[in-house]
Each structure stands twice: as C-alpha cells, then as structure tokens.
Amino acid sequence: MSYQSVLNSIVSLFKGEMGDSLVGVYLHGSMAMGCFNPTRSDIDLLIVVQQKKDIEIYKQIAAKLIQLEDEIQLAKGIELSIVLESMVNDFVYPTPFEFHYSAYHKEKYRDNIDYFCGGYDDADLAAHFVITYHRGVVLFGKPIDAVFKPIHDQYYVQSIVSDVENAVEGIVGNPDYYVLNLSRTLFYLRDSKIASKREGGEWAADELPIEYEDLICQCLAKYNGEVEEIEVEEVLLVNFATYMLTEINDLIRLKQENNLEVSTYENI
C-alpha cells in the first residue's frame, strides 16, 4: 500500500467516524516536511473537530487504526491527536486534547477494551500547531490558515525545549533523537526557523563547533537510513548535550532579560 493510500484510508476513517463534526485532517512532522523515513518516522497528524464525541467512538477509532497499521506494517506507525476547533482558534497552553493514539498506546488499546487516552492537556501540541501552521499539509477540510493561528513564541519555545531538557541523561541511549532535536531547537532560537530534525542537523553541521561535526553527520546518516549505528564516545555525546543546553538556556535567558519575542515564524 502506498503512503498516499494510507493517508486516504486515515481520512476516510475520520470522515466516517466524525461526520459533520470533522473540520480537517492535517499532516505535520517529517512526512509533511519532506524527510520521512519509513523505518524511523511516524505519520504525524492533527484531527480538528467541532464537537466532543462519546469515548466509545474514540475507542472504535483506535481499533480501526490498529487494524490499518497491522495491514500496512509501518515500522513506527501513526501518531495523532484529536483536538477541538475552539482550542485551536482560541489557543490554550498546555492544550487539551480529546483523543491520542501512538505506538506507545497501541498495545494498550489492543489489550484493554477499557483503555482510553484523552481528556488531558499536552504541552507538545503547541509545537505541533506551529509546525502545522507553517509546514503542514491539508489532507481534508478547511485550509490551514482558516483553522490554525500564530502562537505566542514563549509557548512554542516551552514546547520544543521540553523535548530536550533531559538530553544529558538521555543522549547516550538515544543519540540521534537528542542530537537532531537539540540542533533544531537551537536553530529556532538563533534564527527563528521552523525546522525538521534533518534540517536542524544540516544547519548544526555547518554552524556548530567543528568538534561536533562528525557526531552530527553520523546522526544525520542514521536518521536518513544510511547507517545502522552511531560510533562515538559517550563523553562526546554528554559534552554535546551539555553544550547545546547551555546555548539554548542562555538564549532563552537573553530573550527574557530583553523582553524579546519572535512574533512571526519563518519557513525554511
């Protein structure tokens, strides 16, 4: 099954389950930004609806997503959240969501008919909204700029920084994830660019101290599926994470001290 067929199946699923309440289905993340790797990447989606649905409807959606994933055998699978249009139009941070599905929750949905992830707040949605606004793709429904609005810079920064704040502890176990996410976070803080992991890594390879170039290039190669493993010493990974978090925190502090805000976001 082609990826376009997969996306078409997802749209059909939500049109059937949400009916007239469905505002739109929006693709974001690596597939929207042209760097999808089928062995490493999720299919990232936001589903915007007008009204809440019964929990049983969401459980039914989870069951159908599991069936679809089992049929197409994606390595990482589908990750999506359903959010109310009112929460998108009148942004709240952290943002409430109605339903969430991802690889982490898949087996819980499969094994427990009572399991349900929804009705909580998620700080990550701020980043998803910003990326969708600037880099997203409409799969169905209203145009992106008719639904999503620019978000205050501080919320986007909080959202992306929350993904890397534990980098020193986590980078040895997951080097490419942290190296590339740290890179795109610093890229945004320095240049106000909304970047993918690949774009962040390519920027970092050119802009950061030469001692980190090989590490970054290895992480890019792994992300691109060109190598299986990254061969670097643990001390270099920890040093990189420490350096990057220092740079990130210094820039955030400087913005706060000078009351600087980025009022608009730029594409690459």
N, C-alpha and C positions, 0 to 999 in steps of 0.2 A: 504494500500500500504506500503510495506517495505521501509526502508530508502535506501537500495540498489536500489530498483526500482525507487525511487525518483531521486537518483543520475544518474541512467541510463537515465531517462527522460530528465534531465537537459543536459547531454552530447549530447543526440540525438537532442535536441533543437538547441544547438550551432553548432553542425556539419551541421545541415540543414541550419541555417541562415548565418554562417560564411564561409562555403565551404572550399576551399583550403587555405584560409587565416588563418584558425584556427591552432595555434601552439600547444595549450594544454589547458586542463581544470584541475585545481589544487585545491584540498581541503585543507583548513587550519583551524585554530581555534579549538574549543572544539571537534568536531567530528573527526578531524584528530588526536587529542591528547588523545583520549580515555575517555573524560569526558563529552560527550554530554548529556544534559538533555532535553528531548523533550518539557517540559513545560517552559523552561527558555532559551534555547540556539538557536542561529541562525545556519543555514547551511552556512558556510563561504567559498566563492570560489573566485579564481582569474582566469580570462579568458584571455589568451595571444593570440594576433592576429598579423599577419604580416602587415596588411593594415587597414586604416580607412574605415569605411562604411558610407553610407548615414544615416542621422539622422532617416529617416523613418524606416530603418532596426532596429535600436535600439528601436524605439517606438514599433515596432512589437514584438521584444523580450520581452519588458516589458509587453505587453498584454498577451503573452503566459506564462510568469512567473506568472502573476496574475491568469490566468486560472488554472495553475498547483497547485498553493497554495490554491486556492479555492477548488480544488478537494481533496487535501490531508489534508487540515485543520491543518497545522502546527501552533503551538502556537506563535512562534516568526518569522517563515518564513525563506526566503532565503536572504542572503546579498552577493552581488558580485560586482566586478568591472571588466571592460574590459580595458586592457592596451596593448599598442603596444610592440612588441618584442624588438624594438630598445630602448624603455625606460627602459626595464628590463635589457638588455645586457649592455647598457651604462647608468648606473643609474643617475637619476636627482632627486634632492630634493628641494622642495616637488615635487612629481611625478605627471605628467599629466595623466589623465585617459580619455578614450573615452566615457564611459557609466557607470552609477552606478545605482544599484537597491537595495532597502532595505525596511523594514517595514515602515520606515519614509516616503519613497517616494511612496509607493504602491498606496495609495488612491489618491495621486496627479496624478499619471499616469492614474488611473482608471477614475477620474473625469474630466480631462482636456486633450483632444487629442493633444494639443499643448505643453504639459509639457514634459521637457527633462532635465535630469541631466547628464551632460557630458561636456567635453572641459575645465575642470578646473584642478587645482592642489590639491593634497591631501597628507598632511604630514603623515597620518596614513598608507599609502601604504608602507612606509619604514619598519614598524613593520610587516605588512602582508608578505612582501617579505622575511624577515629574518625568520619568523616562517615557511613559506612555504619551504624555503631552508633546514631547519633543521628538521622540524616535519611534513611537508606536505605530501600529497598523490596524486599521478598521477591518475586521472580518465580517461584521454585521452591525447595522444600526446607525445611530447618529454619528456625524463627523466628530473627531476627537475634540476640536476646539469648541464644539457645542455642548460638550459634557464636562471636560476637564479644564481647570483654570490654573494659572500660575500660582505656585505655593510659596509662602514666605521662606526665604533662604534658610533661616535657622532650623526649620523643621526638616528640610531636605538634608542639611548637614548632620543633624542629630541622627537621622535615619541611616545614612551611609556610614557614619562613624560607629554606630552601634554594631555594625557587622565586623569591624576590625579591632574593636577595643581590647579584645583578648588575644591579639596576634602574637604577643611574646610567648604566651603559654601554648598557643595552638599551631604555630607555624611549622614546627618540626614534623608534626603529624599530617599536616595538610599544606605543604609549601606553596603549590601553585595557586590555590584558592586565596591564601593570605597575601602572597606577593602581588598578584594581579589586582586584588581588591584594594590593598593599600595604595597601589600605584594610581588607580583611577580616582580614589578619594583625594590623594594629594593633587592630582591633575585638576580636579574640580576646584579645590581650594586655591590653587595658584592661578588658574586660567579660566575658571567658570565654564568648563566644558563638561557636558553630559556624555560620558564615555562608557563603552563596553569594557569588559575585562581585557580583551585583546587590545583595544585602542589605548587603554590605560597602560598596559605593559609596553606597547610600542613607544609611547611617549616617554615612559620611565627609562627605557633602554638608551634613549638619546639624551635625556636631561639629568639623570641622577649620577652620582659619583661613579667613576669608571670601575671601582672595586665591586660594584653590584651588577655590572653589565652582563656577565656570564650567567649569573643566577637568574636574572630577569629573562634572558634569552632562552635558558633551559625551561623556565616555567611557561613561556610562550610556546615553545616547541611541544611540551606536553599537552597544553591546552588545545593546540592545533592537531593533536593526534600524531605528531611526528616522532615522538619518543615515548617510551613506557615509564621511565623513571628519571628522577632528577638526582644528579650526583654532585652534591655539595656537602660541606661540613656543617654540622649542626650549629657551630658557633657563628658561622656566617649568616645563617637564617635568623638566629636570635639577634645578631647585630643589625641586620636589615630591618627587622620588625621594630627594634628599639629606635633606630634612626628615623624610620618613617613616622612612628607615633610621635616622636619629639617634634618633627617638622609639622605634622598635622596639628598637634596641640598648640604649637607656637603660632601658627596661622590663625587658628580659632581665637586664641587669646588676643592676638593683634586686632582682629576684626572687632572683638568685643570692646577692647580698650578705645578704639577709634570710632565705635558705633558704625562700622562699615557693614553694609548689606549688599548682596547681589540681587537686584530687583528683577533681572531677566536672566534666562538661561540660554546658552548658545549650543547649537549643534556642532558636531564635527563634520 
